[in-house]
Amino acid sequence: MIVLGRIVAPFGVQGWLRIHPFGDDPLGWRRMAQWWLSADDRAPDEQWQALDLRACRMHGKSLIAAFDGIDDRNAAERLSGRFVGAPRAALPIPADDEYYWADLIGLEVRNTADCRLGTVAGLIETGAHDVLQVQDGDRERLIPFVEAYVIEVDVSGGRITADWEADW
């Protein structure tokens, strides 16, 4: 399952949900007739609950969505905090220079001198751009995920090359 976002709170009284999307094209999710929810973002696929999408739209920087069977605020409140995901086969294929966060997490990061900087533990959305959280033991590096610093992403090879000094 690819984690796409997280339900933040109910929206209104008719069962709509406010969702914080991870990534920059949440309106692309409208093409999926079903969305999957789980309290644990690392749960096995069979533990995710499928819901039929009734409608969704942007609301500021959030996405709001309505699902069949979630018809009032009380039902929506029970879903707060759950993660939203989808099987890879249900998602659009990303362009050559686009990646799902789930594909980046776990990749080894090395700099242009081939010095190991760590492993991608997560990403942060800052508004301006995404930032890689690179963990190396007890040390964490925050590397902006922009062309100026990220030279190459090789998902199949399990590696990101960054223009980043080891002592930064």
Backbone as JSON, one array per atom type, in Angstrom:
{
  "sequence": "MIVLGRIVAPFGVQGWLRIHPFGDDPLGWRRMAQWWLSADDRAPDEQWQALDLRACRMHGKSLIAAFDGIDDRNAAERLSGRFVGAPRAALPIPADDEYYWADLIGLEVRNTADCRLGTVAGLIETGAHDVLQVQDGDRERLIPFVEAYVIEVDVSGGRITADWEADW",
  "N": [[0.85, -1.17, 0.0], [0.56, 2.2, -0.83], [1.11, 5.04, 0.98], [-0.79, 7.92, 1.01], [-1.71, 10.15, 2.36], [-3.15, 11.71, 5.3], [-5.96, 11.56, 7.43], [-7.2, 14.41, 8.88], [-9.32, 15.66, 10.29], [-12.92, 15.79, 10.86], [-15.02, 17.44, 8.42], [-17.34, 19.76, 8.44], [-20.83, 18.78, 8.9], [-21.84, 16.67, 7.51], [-20.44, 14.32, 7.13], [-18.09, 14.65, 5.68], [-14.51, 14.62, 5.25], [-11.44, 16.12, 6.28], [-8.33, 16.06, 4.75], [-4.86, 15.71, 5.0], [-2.7, 15.86, 2.43], [0.09, 13.89, 1.31], [2.43, 14.9, -0.77], [2.16, 16.38, -4.09], [-0.05, 16.31, -5.86], [-2.87, 15.86, -5.11], [-5.44, 15.97, -6.22], [-5.4, 14.18, -8.25], [-6.13, 11.85, -7.09], [-8.83, 11.57, -7.36], [-9.4, 9.96, -9.47], [-9.44, 7.44, -8.49], [-11.71, 5.05, -7.55], [-12.0, 3.82, -5.13], [-10.7, 4.36, -1.86], [-8.26, 3.57, 0.61], [-8.08, 2.97, 4.09], [-6.24, 3.14, 7.16], [-5.24, 2.75, 10.56], [-2.62, 2.36, 11.04], [0.21, 3.14, 9.32], [1.99, 1.29, 8.36], [0.73, -1.08, 8.15], [-0.12, -4.38, 6.98], [-1.34, -4.96, 3.62], [-3.86, -6.28, 3.62], [-5.06, -5.42, 5.93], [-6.01, -2.9, 5.57], [-8.81, -0.75, 5.21], [-11.21, -0.58, 2.73], [-12.89, 2.12, 1.18], [-15.61, 3.5, -0.63], [-15.3, 6.19, -2.78], [-17.17, 9.14, -2.77], [-17.06, 11.87, -3.37], [-14.6, 14.47, -3.9], [-12.53, 17.33, -3.22], [-10.32, 20.19, -3.43], [-9.49, 22.18, -0.59], [-8.27, 24.91, 0.42], [-5.03, 24.16, 1.43], [-5.59, 21.63, 1.99], [-7.31, 18.53, 1.35], [-10.67, 17.71, 0.85], [-12.98, 15.12, 1.42], [-15.68, 12.87, 0.65], [-17.28, 9.86, 1.57], [-19.04, 6.86, 0.7], [-21.4, 5.7, 3.03], [-20.33, 7.08, 5.16], [-21.86, 9.33, 6.71], [-22.35, 11.34, 8.56], [-21.12, 13.68, 11.04], [-20.26, 12.3, 13.36], [-19.6, 9.72, 12.43], [-17.53, 10.45, 10.74], [-15.69, 11.51, 12.57], [-14.73, 9.22, 13.83], [-12.89, 8.32, 12.04], [-10.76, 10.03, 12.1], [-7.3, 10.76, 12.09], [-6.53, 8.49, 10.77], [-4.61, 6.87, 8.2], [-4.46, 7.47, 4.68], [-4.41, 5.45, 1.88], [-3.37, 3.6, -1.08], [-3.32, 0.82, -3.33], [-0.44, 0.22, -5.33], [-1.06, -0.39, -8.02], [-3.42, 0.99, -8.44], [-2.74, 3.6, -8.65], [-1.72, 6.53, -10.53], [0.93, 6.31, -12.94], [3.99, 7.71, -12.12], [5.65, 10.58, -13.59], [8.88, 10.76, -15.28], [10.57, 12.33, -13.63], [9.28, 12.34, -11.21], [8.21, 11.08, -8.03], [6.76, 8.72, -5.78], [6.5, 9.22, -2.31], [6.78, 6.94, -0.78], [8.41, 5.38, -2.37], [10.85, 6.56, -2.1], [11.59, 6.41, 0.55], [13.81, 4.63, 2.54], [15.82, 4.47, 0.66], [19.33, 4.58, 0.02], [21.46, 7.34, 0.63], [23.99, 9.06, -0.98], [26.79, 11.26, -1.38], [28.26, 13.38, -3.97], [30.91, 12.69, -3.87], [30.83, 10.08, -3.3], [30.44, 9.45, -0.64], [28.77, 8.0, 2.05], [25.74, 9.26, 3.2], [23.53, 8.5, 4.59], [20.27, 7.01, 5.16], [17.1, 7.43, 3.63], [14.66, 8.32, 5.79], [12.24, 9.51, 5.96], [10.03, 12.09, 4.7], [9.54, 15.63, 4.58], [7.05, 18.0, 4.12], [7.36, 21.25, 3.2], [6.09, 23.39, 2.08], [7.44, 25.16, 0.33], [9.09, 23.25, -0.87], [9.71, 19.69, -0.89], [11.48, 17.93, 1.71], [14.12, 15.75, 2.28], [14.46, 13.47, 4.93], [17.23, 12.32, 6.16], [18.68, 9.69, 7.68], [21.43, 8.75, 9.64], [22.62, 6.66, 11.66], [22.64, 8.14, 14.78], [22.47, 10.62, 13.75], [20.75, 13.12, 11.93], [20.11, 14.34, 8.72], [18.79, 17.02, 6.88], [17.79, 17.33, 3.74], [17.05, 19.35, 1.07], [14.66, 18.41, -1.35], [15.27, 19.1, -4.15], [16.31, 20.04, -7.46], [18.79, 21.33, -7.39], [20.2, 20.14, -5.3], [19.63, 17.39, -5.27], [20.96, 15.14, -7.27], [20.67, 12.7, -8.65], [18.19, 10.18, -8.76], [17.82, 6.88, -8.18], [15.69, 4.61, -8.09], [15.33, 1.85, -8.55], [17.92, 0.97, -8.16], [18.24, 1.6, -5.54], [19.23, 4.04, -4.53], [20.13, 7.47, -3.9], [21.76, 10.24, -5.21], [23.32, 13.04, -3.93], [24.19, 16.51, -3.96], [25.78, 17.3, -1.52], [27.57, 18.03, 1.33], [29.44, 15.9, 3.54], [29.89, 16.85, 6.1], [27.9, 18.65, 6.61]],
  "CA": [[0.0, 0.0, 0.0], [1.28, 3.47, -0.88], [0.44, 6.01, 1.84], [-0.98, 9.16, 0.26], [-2.03, 11.26, 3.24], [-3.71, 11.36, 6.61], [-7.19, 12.27, 7.78], [-6.92, 15.36, 9.95], [-10.51, 15.92, 11.1], [-14.15, 15.91, 10.08], [-15.26, 18.73, 7.79], [-18.78, 19.97, 8.41], [-21.68, 17.85, 9.64], [-22.4, 15.66, 6.6], [-19.54, 13.18, 6.97], [-16.89, 14.95, 4.91], [-13.25, 14.52, 5.99], [-10.3, 16.94, 5.85], [-7.18, 15.17, 4.59], [-3.56, 16.32, 4.69], [-2.05, 15.0, 1.43], [1.54, 13.81, 1.21], [2.7, 15.0, -2.2], [1.7, 17.62, -4.7], [-1.15, 16.17, -6.82], [-3.95, 15.09, -4.49], [-6.65, 15.89, -7.04], [-5.27, 12.97, -9.05], [-6.75, 10.74, -6.36], [-10.24, 11.46, -7.77], [-9.52, 8.87, -10.45], [-9.57, 6.17, -7.78], [-13.07, 4.86, -7.04], [-11.87, 3.41, -3.73], [-9.54, 4.74, -1.08], [-8.04, 2.61, 1.69], [-7.75, 3.64, 5.35], [-5.65, 2.32, 8.22], [-4.69, 3.49, 11.7], [-1.18, 2.1, 11.02], [0.7, 3.32, 7.94], [2.82, 0.15, 7.98], [-0.1, -2.28, 8.22], [-0.18, -5.18, 5.74], [-2.42, -4.54, 2.73], [-5.16, -6.87, 3.95], [-5.63, -4.75, 7.1], [-6.53, -1.59, 5.18], [-10.26, -0.75, 4.97], [-11.57, 0.09, 1.48], [-14.1, 2.94, 1.18], [-15.96, 4.02, -1.94], [-15.26, 7.65, -2.83], [-18.36, 9.8, -3.31], [-16.64, 13.16, -3.93], [-13.46, 15.12, -3.23], [-12.09, 18.6, -3.8], [-9.34, 20.92, -2.64], [-9.98, 23.21, 0.32], [-6.99, 25.47, 0.86], [-3.96, 23.19, 1.17], [-6.11, 20.3, 2.34], [-8.27, 17.87, 0.47], [-11.82, 17.22, 1.6], [-13.55, 13.98, 0.69], [-16.86, 12.21, 1.19], [-17.3, 8.43, 1.24], [-20.3, 6.15, 0.92], [-21.53, 5.11, 4.36], [-19.87, 8.04, 6.18], [-22.9, 10.31, 6.41], [-22.49, 12.39, 9.56], [-19.88, 14.08, 11.71], [-19.83, 11.26, 14.29], [-18.92, 8.67, 11.65], [-16.28, 11.04, 10.25], [-14.77, 11.65, 13.7], [-14.12, 7.91, 14.11], [-11.82, 8.07, 11.07], [-9.69, 11.01, 12.3], [-5.98, 10.21, 12.38], [-6.2, 7.34, 9.92], [-3.84, 7.12, 6.98], [-5.11, 7.18, 3.41], [-3.46, 4.78, 0.99], [-3.89, 2.93, -2.27], [-2.37, -0.12, -3.93], [0.33, 0.83, -6.42], [-1.75, -0.58, -9.3], [-4.53, 1.94, -8.55], [-2.19, 4.95, -8.75], [-1.13, 6.91, -11.81], [2.38, 6.12, -13.05], [4.62, 9.03, -12.05], [6.54, 10.99, -14.69], [10.28, 10.38, -15.07], [11.21, 13.07, -12.54], [8.37, 12.36, -10.08], [8.33, 9.87, -7.21], [5.94, 8.6, -4.59], [7.34, 9.26, -1.12], [7.03, 5.55, -0.36], [9.51, 4.84, -3.18], [12.11, 7.19, -1.68], [11.92, 5.99, 1.91], [14.65, 3.44, 2.56], [16.94, 4.57, -0.28], [20.6, 5.07, 0.55], [21.86, 8.63, 0.08], [25.43, 9.29, -1.06], [27.08, 12.53, -2.03], [28.96, 13.26, -5.25], [32.21, 12.07, -3.6], [30.46, 8.7, -2.96], [30.42, 9.3, 0.81], [27.43, 7.65, 2.5], [25.14, 10.25, 4.08], [22.5, 7.84, 5.4], [19.12, 6.39, 4.5], [15.9, 8.26, 3.71], [13.74, 7.82, 6.82], [10.95, 10.15, 5.75], [10.05, 13.36, 3.99], [8.79, 16.72, 5.2], [6.51, 18.96, 3.16], [7.57, 22.56, 3.81], [5.37, 24.42, 1.35], [8.29, 25.54, -0.8], [9.54, 22.0, -1.5], [9.84, 18.58, 0.04], [12.8, 17.79, 2.31], [14.46, 14.38, 2.67], [14.99, 13.23, 6.27], [18.25, 11.29, 5.95], [19.14, 9.2, 8.99], [22.7, 8.02, 9.66], [22.81, 6.41, 13.09], [21.95, 9.14, 15.59], [22.5, 11.9, 13.05], [19.75, 13.33, 10.88], [20.36, 15.42, 7.79], [17.61, 17.46, 6.14], [18.27, 17.71, 2.41], [15.94, 19.76, 0.21], [14.47, 17.54, -2.5], [15.23, 19.98, -5.31], [17.32, 19.71, -8.47], [20.1, 21.89, -7.01], [20.87, 19.26, -4.35], [19.42, 15.99, -5.61], [21.53, 14.97, -8.6], [20.11, 11.52, -9.3], [17.39, 9.24, -7.98], [17.8, 5.55, -8.81], [14.83, 3.81, -7.21], [15.61, 0.42, -8.73], [19.25, 0.73, -7.58], [18.19, 1.86, -4.11], [20.2, 5.08, -4.2], [19.99, 8.87, -4.27], [23.02, 10.98, -5.18], [23.04, 14.42, -3.56], [25.28, 17.46, -3.88], [25.67, 17.63, -0.1], [28.81, 17.66, 2.02], [29.27, 14.97, 4.66], [29.93, 17.55, 7.39], [26.79, 19.6, 6.72]],
  "C": [[0.89, 1.24, 0.0], [0.49, 4.47, -0.03], [0.41, 7.35, 1.13], [-1.23, 10.37, 1.15], [-2.59, 10.77, 4.55], [-4.95, 12.2, 6.87], [-6.91, 13.13, 9.01], [-8.12, 15.5, 10.88], [-11.75, 15.85, 10.23], [-14.24, 17.31, 9.48], [-16.77, 18.9, 7.66], [-19.52, 18.88, 9.17], [-22.22, 16.72, 8.78], [-21.44, 14.52, 6.29], [-18.31, 13.42, 6.13], [-15.67, 14.9, 5.83], [-12.21, 15.46, 5.41], [-9.07, 16.05, 5.86], [-5.94, 15.99, 4.28], [-2.86, 15.4, 3.69], [-0.54, 15.03, 1.55], [1.83, 13.84, -0.29], [1.97, 16.19, -2.79], [0.57, 17.47, -5.72], [-2.32, 15.39, -6.23], [-5.21, 15.02, -5.33], [-6.58, 14.71, -8.0], [-5.91, 11.76, -8.39], [-8.19, 10.54, -6.78], [-10.45, 10.33, -8.77], [-9.69, 7.51, -9.79], [-10.97, 6.07, -7.18], [-13.07, 4.46, -5.57], [-10.6, 3.99, -3.14], [-9.45, 3.77, 0.08], [-7.57, 3.36, 2.93], [-7.18, 2.65, 6.35], [-5.14, 3.23, 9.33], [-3.16, 3.38, 11.72], [-0.68, 2.19, 9.58], [1.58, 2.17, 7.46], [2.04, -1.17, 8.02], [-0.03, -3.06, 6.91], [-1.42, -4.79, 4.93], [-3.79, -5.05, 3.16], [-5.81, -6.23, 5.18], [-6.16, -3.35, 6.8], [-8.01, -1.74, 4.83], [-10.55, 0.04, 3.7], [-12.87, 0.87, 1.66], [-14.34, 3.45, -0.22], [-16.04, 5.54, -1.89], [-16.54, 8.18, -3.46], [-17.97, 11.11, -3.99], [-15.38, 13.63, -3.22], [-13.12, 16.41, -3.96], [-11.05, 19.23, -2.88], [-10.06, 21.94, -1.76], [-8.75, 23.81, 0.97], [-5.88, 24.5, 0.48], [-4.38, 21.77, 1.5], [-7.01, 19.78, 1.23], [-9.45, 17.52, 1.35], [-12.5, 16.16, 0.74], [-14.76, 13.44, 1.44], [-16.88, 10.77, 0.69], [-18.69, 7.86, 1.47], [-20.29, 5.55, 2.32], [-21.01, 5.99, 5.48], [-20.73, 9.28, 5.98], [-23.08, 11.41, 7.45], [-21.15, 12.63, 10.26], [-19.37, 13.0, 12.66], [-19.08, 10.15, 13.57], [-17.57, 9.18, 11.15], [-15.25, 11.15, 11.38], [-14.06, 10.33, 14.02], [-12.96, 7.6, 13.16], [-10.64, 9.05, 11.23], [-8.39, 10.31, 12.68], [-5.59, 9.03, 11.51], [-5.41, 7.79, 8.69], [-4.68, 6.75, 5.77], [-4.07, 6.56, 2.5], [-4.16, 4.19, -0.21], [-2.86, 1.91, -2.74], [-1.67, 0.56, -5.11], [-0.4, 0.74, -7.76], [-2.89, 0.42, -9.51], [-4.04, 3.37, -8.79], [-1.69, 5.25, -10.15], [0.38, 6.66, -11.8], [3.03, 7.5, -13.02], [5.5, 9.3, -13.28], [7.98, 10.64, -14.31], [10.93, 11.08, -13.88], [10.29, 13.21, -11.32], [8.43, 11.03, -9.35], [7.26, 9.89, -6.13], [6.89, 8.57, -3.4], [7.71, 7.85, -0.69], [8.19, 4.93, -1.13], [10.86, 5.41, -2.75], [12.55, 6.72, -0.29], [12.67, 4.66, 1.86], [15.81, 3.49, 1.58], [18.18, 5.09, 0.44], [20.93, 6.39, -0.13], [23.37, 8.74, 0.16], [25.65, 10.64, -1.71], [27.89, 12.3, -3.31], [30.37, 12.69, -5.09], [32.04, 10.61, -3.17], [30.57, 8.42, -1.46], [28.97, 9.04, 1.25], [26.93, 8.7, 3.49], [24.08, 9.64, 4.99], [21.41, 7.25, 4.53], [17.91, 7.31, 4.67], [14.93, 7.61, 4.69], [12.34, 8.39, 6.65], [11.12, 11.4, 4.93], [9.2, 14.36, 4.75], [8.31, 17.63, 4.07], [6.6, 20.33, 3.81], [6.74, 23.66, 3.17], [6.16, 24.85, 0.14], [8.72, 24.31, -1.58], [9.59, 20.91, -0.44], [11.29, 18.49, 0.52], [12.99, 16.33, 2.7], [14.97, 14.38, 4.11], [15.94, 12.05, 6.13], [18.85, 10.93, 7.3], [20.43, 8.42, 8.82], [23.06, 7.79, 11.12], [21.98, 7.4, 13.88], [21.84, 10.49, 14.89], [21.42, 11.96, 11.99], [20.18, 14.52, 10.03], [19.05, 15.75, 7.09], [18.09, 18.03, 4.82], [17.08, 18.11, 1.55], [15.86, 18.87, -1.04], [14.21, 18.41, -3.73], [16.42, 19.66, -6.21], [18.72, 20.22, -8.1], [20.88, 20.96, -6.1], [20.73, 17.78, -4.69], [19.82, 15.79, -7.07], [20.88, 13.82, -9.34], [19.31, 10.7, -8.3], [17.32, 7.94, -8.77], [17.01, 4.62, -7.89], [15.17, 2.34, -7.33], [16.98, 0.04, -8.16], [19.32, 1.03, -6.1], [19.05, 3.02, -3.65], [19.78, 6.46, -4.7], [21.38, 9.48, -4.18], [22.69, 12.45, -4.95], [24.31, 15.25, -3.58], [25.23, 18.06, -2.47], [26.94, 17.16, 0.6], [28.53, 16.78, 3.24], [29.24, 15.68, 6.01], [28.84, 18.61, 7.53], [25.72, 19.03, 7.59]]
}
